[in-house]
Amino acid sequence: MVKRTNYSYEKRQKELAKQKKKEEKRLRKLSKKKPLEDDAPQFQEGKTVER
């Protein structure tokens, strides 16, 4: 007897891979954006706040 392909398993694995890739991309963008925010001086009520 020939084994049949489990399409639902393959589809789920593909979806998980896509979600993982999307999350990694989101984290890369976030980490890329983060240093720029930390370098800029913060303004609070007309005063510059140094960190």
C-alpha positions as CSV (number, residue, x, y, z in Angstrom):
1,M,0.0,0.0,0.0
2,V,1.3,3.4,-0.9
3,K,1.5,6.1,1.8
4,R,-0.6,9.2,1.1
5,T,0.8,12.7,1.6
6,N,-0.5,14.5,4.7
7,Y,-1.4,17.8,3.1
8,S,-2.7,19.3,6.3
9,Y,0.6,18.7,8.1
10,E,2.5,20.2,5.2
11,K,0.3,23.2,5.1
12,R,0.6,23.8,8.9
13,Q,4.4,23.5,8.7
14,K,4.4,26.0,5.8
15,E,2.2,28.4,7.9
16,L,4.5,28.1,10.9
17,A,7.6,28.8,8.8
18,K,5.9,31.9,7.3
19,Q,4.9,33.2,10.8
20,K,8.5,32.6,12.1
21,K,9.9,34.5,9.1
22,K,7.5,37.4,9.6
23,E,8.3,37.6,13.3
24,E,12.0,37.6,12.6
25,K,11.6,40.4,10.1
26,R,9.5,42.4,12.6
27,L,12.2,42.0,15.3
28,R,14.9,43.0,12.8
29,K,13.0,46.2,11.9
30,L,12.4,46.9,15.6
31,S,16.1,46.4,16.6
32,K,17.1,48.6,13.6
33,K,14.8,51.3,14.7
34,K,15.6,51.1,18.4
35,P,19.2,52.5,18.4
36,L,18.0,55.6,16.4
37,E,15.5,56.4,19.1
38,D,18.0,56.0,21.9
39,D,20.6,58.3,20.3
40,A,18.1,61.1,19.8
41,P,17.7,63.5,22.7
42,Q,14.3,63.3,24.4
43,F,12.1,66.4,24.7
44,Q,9.8,66.9,27.6
45,E,7.8,70.1,28.2
46,G,10.2,72.2,26.1
47,K,13.3,70.9,27.9
48,T,15.9,68.4,26.6
49,V,16.2,65.4,28.8
50,E,19.6,63.6,28.6
51,R,19.8,59.9,29.2
